[in-house]
C-alpha cells in the first residue's frame, strides 16, 4: 500500500471552491495555452501529450512563484483544480474537438466544422458529468488502478512534501527522460507497476502479436479486420458484464453485495440512474448535433431515428468500454473503440457525412471520460483516499465543474484556431483514417469478417471478465507498437520478481519523465 500524509482522516475539512477568482483566472490562462499547444502537437505529431502530468507541472510552477497572492496555491487541492482544468482543456482540444472537425475537413465538408465543434461541447460536458457521477461506484471504483492519476498525485505530493518521496520521483523522471531519448518504453514500465497486472498482460500480448505476426509468419493483421472483430466481440461482452455487475451490486437480497455498495460514495442504484440519464442526454445530443450539422437531409424517418439511437447507444458504450480499460490499464482505446462504432454505422448504411458526424461526436465522449477519471483519481488520493466521504464528494464536484470549464475552453480554442491549423496541413492521422472509413460505404464482406472474429473476442473477454482482458488484447492488436509490448511484458516479469516497493514513486516518475519528454520534444518538432 502506498502511504502519504493525505490518508489521515479529518473530522472537518476546508471547503475550497473551484470558482475562487485566482483559480479561475490562472486556470483559464493556462488552459488556453494548454489547448493551443496540445492541438498543435496533435496536428503536427499525431499523438497527444499526457495532459494530466503537464497540468500537474503547471500547477506546481504556479505554487512556486514567490508572490503573496499565489501563496494559496501551495495547497494541494488548489493545485489539483489547476491540474484538472489544464488537463481538460488540452485533452478536449486535441483528442476530442480537433480530431472531430479534422474528419470533416479531410472530407471537404467545411460547412459542418463549426456545428460539429459546437456539438463536441455538448458531448464532452455530458461525458465529464457522467464520469463525475460514476466515479467511486461499483462500475468505476476509486480504489482501482487509474495509473496516470496515481502518477499525477504522487508528482504533486512529491513537490509538496519533498524528502524521500520527492527523491524517488525525481529519480524516476530522470530515468524516464533518458529512456525516452533512446526510444525505450519507460512509460509502459511505470504504468505496469501501478495498473492491474492482468490487464497489462493482455495489452502486452496484443501488442506483441500485432507487431511480430507479420515478420514471423508473413501474415499481416493490418491488412485484415481481425482486430476490429475482436474489439466488437470483446466490447459487447464487456458492456454486458458491466450491466450485470451493477445489478449484482444493487441486490438487496445479498448481504455481501449490500456491504460492498456501502463502501462506495456512488451506489449501484445511483449508477443505474446515471447511465439512464447519460443515455437520455446523448439521445438529445444526437438530435441536436444531427440538426445543426444537417445530417438528416435526405434520410428517411426510420433512418433518422436509427442514427440518433445509435449515436446515443454508441456514446454510452464508448464511455463504459474506454473508461473500464483506462481504469485497469492506464491505456484508453479511444481510437479503436470509435473505429468500431463508426464501422458499424457505415454498415447500417448512413451517408458519409452522417457517419463522420457520428464519429466526431463519439470521439469527443469516450476519451474525455478516461482523462477525467485520471484527474478524479488524483483528487481522490490528495483528499485522503475516501476516508472522509463528505470531503471526497465535495472535492469531486468541484473537479467536475472546473473540468467542464476546461473542456469548453478547449473546444472554443479549436473553433478559433482549427481553420488556420488545418489549412497549414496539420491534420491528425486518426482523422484521416476516420474520414476514409466514413466514405467507404456498406460492405457485406466486412460485416461477415467482423462477425466471425467477434466470437473469439467475446469468449476471451468472458473468460477475462472484469480485467477487460479481451478489450485490452484487442486494443493491442489494433496498435502497431511492438516495443511498447516488449516493455509491458518485461515490466510484468520484473514486478513479479521484485515486487512493488522498490518502484514506489519511481513508477510515477517514469510516467512523468516520459510524458514531459514527449510534450517538450513534440513542442520542439512543431517549430522545425
C-alpha positions as CSV (number, residue, x, y, z in Angstrom):
1,X,0.0,0.0,0.0
2,X,1.2,3.5,-0.9
3,X,1.4,5.8,2.1
4,X,1.0,9.6,2.2
5,X,0.0,12.3,4.6
6,X,-3.3,12.8,2.9
7,X,-4.6,9.5,4.2
8,X,-5.2,11.0,7.7
9,X,-8.8,11.2,8.5
10,X,-10.0,14.7,9.3
11,X,-13.3,15.4,11.1
12,X,-13.6,18.7,9.3
13,X,-12.2,20.0,6.1
14,X,-11.7,23.3,4.3
15,X,-14.3,23.7,1.5
16,X,-12.1,25.0,-1.3
17,X,-14.3,26.1,-4.3
18,X,-13.1,25.8,-7.8
19,X,-14.6,29.3,-8.5
20,X,-12.1,31.2,-6.4
21,X,-11.2,34.2,-8.6
22,X,-7.4,33.5,-8.7
23,X,-8.1,29.8,-9.5
24,X,-10.4,30.7,-12.4
25,X,-8.1,33.4,-13.8
26,X,-4.9,31.3,-13.7
27,X,-6.8,28.2,-14.7
28,X,-8.2,29.9,-17.8
29,X,-4.9,31.4,-18.9
30,X,-3.1,28.1,-18.5
31,X,-6.0,26.2,-20.2
32,X,-5.9,28.4,-23.3
33,X,-2.1,27.8,-23.5
34,X,-2.5,24.1,-23.0
35,X,-5.3,23.8,-25.6
36,X,-3.3,25.7,-28.2
37,X,-0.1,23.7,-27.6
38,X,-1.9,20.3,-27.4
39,X,-3.9,21.0,-30.6
40,X,-0.7,21.9,-32.5
41,X,1.1,18.8,-31.2
42,X,-1.8,16.6,-32.3
43,X,-1.8,18.1,-35.8
44,X,2.0,18.0,-36.2
45,X,3.0,14.8,-34.5
46,X,-0.2,12.8,-34.5
47,X,-0.3,12.0,-30.8
48,X,-1.4,13.8,-27.7
49,X,0.6,14.7,-24.6
50,X,0.0,13.4,-21.1
51,X,-2.2,16.3,-20.2
52,X,-2.6,15.3,-16.5
53,X,1.2,15.3,-15.9
54,X,1.6,18.6,-17.8
55,X,-1.3,20.1,-15.8
56,X,0.4,19.0,-12.6
57,X,3.7,20.6,-13.6
58,X,1.9,23.9,-14.5
59,X,0.1,23.8,-11.1
60,X,3.4,23.2,-9.2
61,X,5.1,26.0,-11.1
62,X,2.3,28.4,-10.1
63,X,2.7,27.3,-6.4
64,X,6.4,28.1,-6.5
65,X,6.0,31.7,-7.8
66,X,7.1,33.9,-4.8
67,X,4.1,36.3,-5.0
68,X,1.8,36.6,-1.9
69,X,-1.4,36.4,-3.9
70,X,-0.3,33.0,-5.2
71,X,0.5,31.7,-1.8
72,X,-2.8,29.8,-1.6
73,X,-1.7,27.5,-4.4
74,X,0.7,25.8,-2.1
75,X,-2.5,23.9,-1.1
76,X,-2.6,20.5,-3.0
77,X,-6.4,20.7,-3.7
78,X,-6.0,24.1,-5.5
79,X,-3.1,22.6,-7.4
80,X,-5.4,19.7,-8.3
81,X,-8.0,22.1,-9.6
82,X,-5.5,23.8,-11.8
83,X,-4.1,20.5,-13.0
84,X,-7.7,19.4,-13.8
85,X,-8.7,22.4,-15.8
86,X,-5.4,22.4,-17.7
87,X,-5.7,18.7,-18.4
88,X,-9.3,19.0,-19.5
89,X,-8.6,21.9,-21.9
90,X,-5.6,20.3,-23.5
91,X,-7.3,16.9,-23.9
92,X,-10.6,18.2,-25.2
93,X,-8.9,20.4,-27.7
94,X,-6.5,17.8,-29.1
95,X,-8.2,14.4,-28.7
96,X,-11.9,15.4,-28.9
97,X,-12.8,18.6,-30.8
98,X,-9.8,18.9,-33.2
99,X,-9.9,15.2,-34.2
100,X,-13.7,15.6,-34.8
101,X,-13.5,18.7,-37.0
102,X,-10.5,17.5,-38.9
103,X,-12.5,14.5,-40.1
104,X,-14.9,16.9,-41.9
105,X,-12.0,19.0,-43.2
106,X,-10.5,15.9,-44.9
107,X,-13.8,15.1,-46.4
108,X,-14.2,18.6,-47.7
109,X,-17.3,19.3,-45.6
110,X,-16.1,22.5,-44.2
111,X,-19.6,24.0,-43.7
112,X,-20.2,21.4,-41.0
113,X,-17.0,22.1,-39.0
114,X,-18.4,24.9,-36.7
115,X,-21.6,22.9,-35.9
116,X,-19.5,19.8,-35.2
117,X,-17.3,21.8,-32.8
118,X,-20.4,23.1,-31.0
119,X,-21.7,19.5,-30.8
120,X,-18.4,18.5,-29.2
121,X,-19.1,20.9,-26.4
122,X,-22.4,19.0,-25.7
123,X,-20.7,15.6,-25.8
124,X,-17.7,16.5,-23.6
125,X,-19.8,18.2,-21.0
126,X,-22.1,15.2,-20.7
127,X,-19.0,12.9,-20.5
128,X,-17.4,14.9,-17.7
129,X,-20.7,15.0,-15.8
130,X,-21.2,11.2,-16.2
131,X,-17.7,10.2,-15.0
132,X,-18.1,12.5,-12.0
133,X,-21.3,10.8,-11.1
134,X,-19.9,7.3,-11.8
135,X,-16.5,7.6,-10.1
136,X,-16.2,5.5,-6.9
137,X,-19.2,3.4,-7.9
138,X,-19.4,-0.4,-8.3
139,X,-18.8,0.2,-12.0
140,X,-15.8,2.5,-11.6
141,X,-14.3,2.1,-8.1
142,X,-11.9,4.8,-7.0
143,X,-9.7,2.1,-5.5
144,X,-8.9,0.6,-8.8
145,X,-5.6,1.5,-10.6
146,X,-6.3,4.6,-12.8
147,X,-2.5,4.6,-13.2
148,X,-1.9,8.1,-14.7
149,X,-4.0,9.6,-11.9
150,X,-1.8,7.9,-9.3
151,X,1.3,9.2,-11.1
152,X,0.0,12.7,-11.2
153,X,-0.9,12.6,-7.5
154,X,2.5,11.4,-6.5
155,X,4.2,14.1,-8.5
156,X,2.1,16.8,-6.8
157,X,2.7,15.3,-3.4
158,X,6.4,15.0,-4.0
159,X,6.6,18.6,-4.9
160,X,4.7,19.5,-1.7
161,X,6.4,17.1,0.7
162,X,9.9,16.9,-0.6
163,X,12.1,14.3,1.2
164,X,12.3,10.7,0.2
165,X,9.2,10.8,-1.9
166,X,10.5,13.7,-4.0
167,X,13.8,12.0,-4.3
168,X,12.2,8.8,-5.7
169,X,10.0,10.7,-8.1
170,X,13.0,12.8,-9.4
171,X,15.0,9.6,-9.9
172,X,12.1,8.2,-12.0
173,X,11.8,11.4,-14.0
174,X,15.5,11.4,-14.9
175,X,15.3,7.7,-16.0
176,X,12.1,8.4,-17.8
177,X,13.6,11.2,-19.8
178,X,16.8,9.4,-20.6
179,X,14.9,6.3,-21.6
180,X,12.6,8.3,-23.8
181,X,15.5,9.8,-25.6
182,X,16.6,6.3,-26.6
183,X,13.0,5.4,-27.5
184,X,12.6,2.9,-24.7
185,X,9.1,2.3,-23.4
186,X,9.8,3.7,-19.9
187,X,6.2,5.0,-19.6
188,X,4.9,1.5,-20.0
189,X,7.2,0.2,-17.3
190,X,5.9,2.8,-14.9
191,X,2.2,2.1,-15.7
192,X,2.7,-1.7,-15.2
193,X,3.8,-1.1,-11.6
194,X,0.6,0.8,-10.8
195,X,-2.0,-0.7,-13.1
196,X,-3.8,-4.0,-12.8
197,X,-1.2,-6.6,-13.8
198,X,-3.6,-9.0,-15.5
199,X,-4.9,-6.2,-17.7
200,X,-1.4,-5.2,-18.7
201,X,-0.5,-8.7,-19.7
202,X,-3.5,-8.7,-22.1
203,X,-2.4,-5.4,-23.6
204,X,1.2,-6.6,-23.9
205,X,0.2,-9.9,-25.6
206,X,-1.9,-8.0,-28.1
207,X,0.9,-5.5,-28.9
208,X,3.4,-8.4,-29.4
209,X,1.0,-10.4,-31.7
210,X,0.3,-7.3,-33.8
211,X,3.9,-6.3,-34.0
212,X,5.5,-9.6,-34.7
213,X,2.8,-11.6,-36.5
214,X,3.9,-10.4,-40.0
215,X,7.7,-10.8,-39.5
216,X,7.4,-14.2,-38.0
217,X,4.5,-15.7,-40.1
218,X,4.1,-13.5,-43.1
219,X,0.5,-12.8,-42.1
220,X,-0.1,-9.1,-41.6
221,X,-3.0,-8.3,-39.3
222,X,-3.1,-4.7,-40.5
223,X,-4.5,-5.9,-43.9
224,X,-7.4,-7.6,-42.2
225,X,-10.3,-6.6,-39.9
226,X,-9.5,-9.3,-37.3
227,X,-8.5,-6.8,-34.6
228,X,-11.7,-4.8,-35.2
229,X,-13.7,-8.0,-35.0
230,X,-12.0,-8.9,-31.7
231,X,-12.9,-5.5,-30.3
232,X,-16.6,-5.8,-31.4
233,X,-17.0,-9.1,-29.6
234,X,-15.0,-8.1,-26.5
235,X,-16.7,-4.7,-26.2
236,X,-20.2,-6.2,-26.4
237,X,-19.4,-8.7,-23.6
238,X,-17.7,-6.0,-21.6
239,X,-20.9,-4.0,-21.7
240,X,-23.0,-7.0,-20.6
241,X,-20.5,-7.7,-17.8
242,X,-20.7,-4.1,-16.6
243,X,-24.5,-4.2,-16.6
244,X,-24.5,-7.5,-14.7
245,X,-22.0,-6.1,-12.1
246,X,-24.3,-3.1,-11.5
247,X,-27.4,-5.3,-10.8
248,X,-25.4,-7.7,-8.6
249,X,-24.1,-4.8,-6.5
250,X,-27.6,-3.3,-6.1
251,X,-29.2,-6.6,-5.0
252,X,-30.8,-6.1,-1.6
253,X,-31.0,-9.9,-1.0
254,X,-27.3,-10.4,-0.8
255,X,-25.6,-9.2,2.4
256,X,-22.2,-9.2,0.7
257,X,-23.5,-7.0,-2.2
258,X,-25.0,-4.6,0.3
259,X,-21.8,-4.4,2.3
260,X,-19.9,-3.7,-1.0
261,X,-22.3,-1.0,-2.0
262,X,-21.9,0.8,1.3
263,X,-18.1,1.2,0.6
264,X,-18.8,3.4,-2.4
265,X,-19.8,7.1,-2.4
266,X,-21.9,6.4,-5.5
267,X,-24.2,3.4,-5.0
268,X,-25.3,0.8,-7.6
269,X,-28.8,2.3,-7.8
270,X,-27.3,5.8,-8.4
271,X,-25.0,4.2,-11.1
272,X,-28.1,2.9,-13.0
273,X,-29.8,6.2,-12.8
274,X,-26.6,8.0,-14.0
275,X,-26.3,5.7,-17.0
276,X,-30.0,6.2,-17.8
277,X,-29.6,10.0,-17.6
278,X,-26.4,9.7,-19.8
279,X,-28.3,7.7,-22.5
280,X,-31.2,10.3,-22.5
281,X,-28.7,13.1,-22.7
282,X,-27.0,11.6,-25.6
283,X,-30.3,11.0,-27.3
284,X,-30.9,14.7,-27.0
285,X,-27.3,15.3,-28.1
286,X,-27.8,13.2,-31.2
287,X,-30.9,15.1,-32.2
288,X,-29.1,18.5,-31.5
289,X,-25.9,17.6,-33.4
290,X,-27.9,16.0,-36.2
291,X,-30.0,19.1,-36.7
292,X,-27.2,21.7,-36.5
293,X,-24.9,19.6,-38.8
294,X,-27.7,18.9,-41.3
295,X,-27.1,15.1,-41.4
296,X,-30.8,14.3,-41.6
297,X,-31.1,15.8,-45.1
298,X,-32.2,13.1,-47.4
299,X,-32.7,10.5,-44.7
300,X,-36.0,8.6,-44.2
301,X,-37.7,9.0,-40.8
302,X,-36.6,5.4,-39.8
303,X,-33.0,6.2,-40.8
304,X,-33.0,9.4,-38.7
305,X,-34.4,7.6,-35.7
306,X,-31.8,4.8,-36.1
307,X,-29.0,7.3,-36.4
308,X,-30.0,9.2,-33.2
309,X,-30.4,5.9,-31.2
310,X,-27.1,4.5,-32.5
311,X,-25.3,7.8,-31.7
312,X,-26.6,7.6,-28.1
313,X,-26.0,3.9,-27.5
314,X,-22.5,4.1,-29.0
315,X,-21.7,7.2,-26.9
316,X,-22.6,5.5,-23.6
317,X,-21.0,2.2,-24.7
318,X,-17.8,4.1,-25.6
319,X,-17.7,5.7,-22.2
320,X,-18.1,2.4,-20.4
321,X,-15.6,0.4,-22.5
322,X,-12.9,3.2,-22.7
323,X,-13.4,4.1,-19.0
324,X,-13.0,0.5,-17.8
325,X,-9.9,-0.1,-20.0
326,X,-8.4,3.2,-18.7
327,X,-9.2,2.3,-15.1
328,X,-7.4,-1.1,-15.2
329,X,-4.6,-0.4,-17.6
330,X,-3.9,3.3,-17.8
331,X,-4.4,2.9,-21.6
332,X,-7.6,4.1,-23.2
333,X,-8.5,2.6,-26.6
334,X,-10.3,5.7,-27.9
335,X,-9.3,5.3,-31.5
336,X,-10.1,1.6,-31.5
337,X,-13.5,1.8,-29.9
338,X,-14.5,4.8,-32.0
339,X,-13.5,3.0,-35.2
340,X,-15.7,0.0,-34.3
341,X,-18.8,2.1,-33.7
342,X,-18.3,4.2,-36.9
343,X,-17.7,1.0,-38.9
344,X,-21.0,-0.4,-37.7
345,X,-22.5,3.0,-38.6
346,X,-21.2,2.5,-42.2
347,X,-22.6,-1.0,-42.3
348,X,-26.0,0.5,-41.2
349,X,-26.0,2.5,-44.4
350,X,-25.7,6.0,-43.1
351,X,-24.5,8.7,-45.6
352,X,-20.8,9.6,-45.3
353,X,-21.4,13.0,-43.6
354,X,-23.7,11.3,-41.1
355,X,-21.1,8.7,-40.3
356,X,-18.4,11.5,-39.9
357,X,-20.6,13.5,-37.5
358,X,-21.4,10.3,-35.6
359,X,-17.7,9.6,-35.3
360,X,-16.8,13.1,-34.3
361,X,-19.4,13.0,-31.6
362,X,-18.3,9.7,-30.2
363,X,-14.6,10.7,-30.3
364,X,-15.5,13.7,-28.1
365,X,-17.1,11.5,-25.5
366,X,-15.1,8.4,-24.6
367,X,-11.5,9.8,-24.4
368,X,-12.7,12.7,-22.2
369,X,-14.2,10.2,-19.8
370,X,-10.9,8.5,-19.4
371,X,-9.0,11.8,-18.9
372,X,-11.5,12.9,-16.2
373,X,-11.2,9.6,-14.5
374,X,-7.5,10.0,-14.1
375,X,-7.9,13.5,-12.7
376,X,-10.5,12.3,-10.2
377,X,-8.2,9.6,-9.1
378,X,-5.6,12.3,-8.4
379,X,-8.0,14.3,-6.4
380,X,-9.2,11.2,-4.5
381,X,-5.7,10.5,-3.4
382,X,-5.0,14.1,-2.4
383,X,-8.3,14.3,-0.4
384,X,-7.4,11.2,1.7
385,X,-8.5,8.2,-0.4
386,X,-12.1,8.5,0.6
387,X,-11.5,8.4,4.4
388,X,-13.8,11.5,4.7
389,X,-16.7,10.8,2.3
390,X,-18.1,14.3,2.6
391,X,-14.8,15.8,1.7
392,X,-14.4,13.4,-1.2
393,X,-17.9,14.1,-2.7
394,X,-17.4,17.9,-2.3
395,X,-14.0,18.0,-3.9
396,X,-15.1,15.7,-6.7
397,X,-17.9,18.0,-7.5
398,X,-15.5,21.0,-7.7
399,X,-13.3,19.0,-10.1
400,X,-16.2,18.2,-12.3
401,X,-17.2,21.8,-12.6
402,X,-13.7,23.0,-13.4
403,X,-13.1,20.2,-15.8
404,X,-16.3,21.2,-17.7
405,X,-14.9,24.7,-17.9
406,X,-11.6,23.4,-19.2
407,X,-13.3,21.2,-21.8
408,X,-15.4,24.2,-23.1
409,X,-12.2,26.3,-23.3
410,X,-10.5,23.6,-25.3
411,X,-13.3,23.4,-27.8
412,X,-13.5,27.2,-28.1
413,X,-9.8,27.3,-28.9
414,X,-10.4,24.7,-31.6
415,X,-13.2,26.8,-33.0
416,X,-10.9,29.9,-33.1
417,X,-7.8,28.2,-34.4
418,X,-8.7,25.0,-36.2
419,X,-9.2,26.5,-39.7
420,X,-5.8,28.1,-39.6
421,X,-4.1,25.0,-38.2
422,X,-5.8,22.6,-40.7
423,X,-5.0,24.8,-43.7
424,X,-1.3,24.6,-42.7
425,X,-1.6,20.9,-43.2
426,X,-1.6,19.9,-39.5
427,X,-4.2,17.1,-39.7
428,X,-4.3,14.3,-37.1
429,X,-3.6,10.9,-38.7
430,X,-6.6,9.4,-36.8
431,X,-8.9,12.0,-38.5
432,X,-7.7,10.9,-42.0
433,X,-8.4,7.2,-41.1
434,X,-11.9,8.1,-39.8
435,X,-12.7,10.2,-42.9
436,X,-11.6,7.3,-45.2
437,X,-13.7,4.8,-43.3
438,X,-16.7,7.1,-43.3
439,X,-16.7,7.2,-47.1
440,X,-16.1,3.5,-47.8
441,X,-19.8,2.6,-48.0
442,X,-21.6,-0.5,-46.7
443,X,-19.7,-3.8,-47.2
444,X,-21.3,-7.2,-46.6
445,X,-17.9,-8.9,-46.6
446,X,-16.7,-6.6,-43.9
447,X,-19.8,-7.3,-41.7
448,X,-19.1,-11.0,-42.1
449,X,-15.5,-10.7,-41.2
450,X,-16.3,-8.6,-38.1
451,X,-19.0,-11.1,-37.0
452,X,-16.6,-14.1,-37.3
453,X,-13.8,-12.6,-35.3
454,X,-16.1,-11.1,-32.8
455,X,-16.7,-14.7,-31.5
456,X,-13.2,-15.3,-30.1
457,X,-13.0,-11.7,-28.8
458,X,-16.3,-12.3,-26.9
459,X,-15.0,-15.6,-25.5
460,X,-11.7,-14.2,-24.3
461,X,-13.5,-11.2,-22.7
462,X,-16.0,-13.5,-21.0
463,X,-13.1,-15.5,-19.5
464,X,-11.0,-12.4,-18.6
465,X,-14.1,-10.8,-17.0
466,X,-13.6,-7.6,-15.0
467,X,-10.0,-7.1,-16.0
468,X,-11.1,-6.2,-19.6
469,X,-8.7,-8.9,-20.9
470,X,-10.5,-9.2,-24.2
471,X,-10.8,-5.4,-24.8
472,X,-7.2,-4.8,-24.0
473,X,-6.0,-7.7,-26.1
474,X,-8.0,-6.3,-29.0
475,X,-6.5,-2.8,-28.2
476,X,-3.0,-4.2,-28.6
477,X,-4.0,-6.0,-31.8
478,X,-5.1,-2.6,-33.2
479,X,-1.9,-0.8,-32.4
480,X,1.4,-1.2,-34.2
481,X,3.8,-0.6,-31.3
482,X,5.8,-3.8,-30.6
483,X,8.4,-2.1,-28.5
484,X,5.7,-1.0,-26.1
485,X,4.5,-4.6,-25.9
486,X,8.1,-5.8,-25.0
487,X,8.3,-3.1,-22.3
488,X,4.9,-4.2,-20.8
489,X,5.8,-7.9,-20.6
490,X,9.3,-7.2,-19.2
491,X,7.8,-4.9,-16.6
492,X,5.3,-7.5,-15.6
493,X,8.0,-10.1,-15.1
494,X,10.1,-7.5,-13.1
495,X,7.1,-6.7,-10.9
496,X,6.5,-10.4,-10.1
497,X,10.2,-10.8,-9.2
498,X,11.0,-7.6,-7.2
499,X,7.5,-6.6,-6.0
500,X,6.2,-3.1,-5.8
501,X,8.2,-1.5,-3.0
502,X,11.3,-0.6,-5.0
503,X,9.3,1.2,-7.7
504,X,7.1,3.1,-5.3
505,X,7.0,6.7,-6.5
506,X,9.7,5.9,-9.1
507,X,7.0,4.4,-11.3
508,X,5.2,7.8,-11.2
509,X,8.5,9.5,-12.1
510,X,8.9,7.2,-15.1
511,X,5.5,8.1,-16.4
512,X,6.1,11.8,-15.7
513,X,9.5,11.8,-17.3
514,X,8.1,10.0,-20.4
515,X,5.2,12.5,-20.6
516,X,7.4,15.6,-20.1
517,X,9.9,14.4,-22.8
518,X,7.1,13.6,-25.2
519,X,5.5,17.0,-24.6
520,X,8.5,19.2,-25.0
521,X,10.1,17.1,-27.8
522,X,6.7,17.4,-29.7
523,X,6.7,21.1,-28.9
524,X,10.1,21.5,-30.5
525,X,9.1,19.5,-33.6
526,X,6.3,22.0,-34.1
527,X,8.8,24.6,-35.0
528,X,11.2,22.5,-37.0
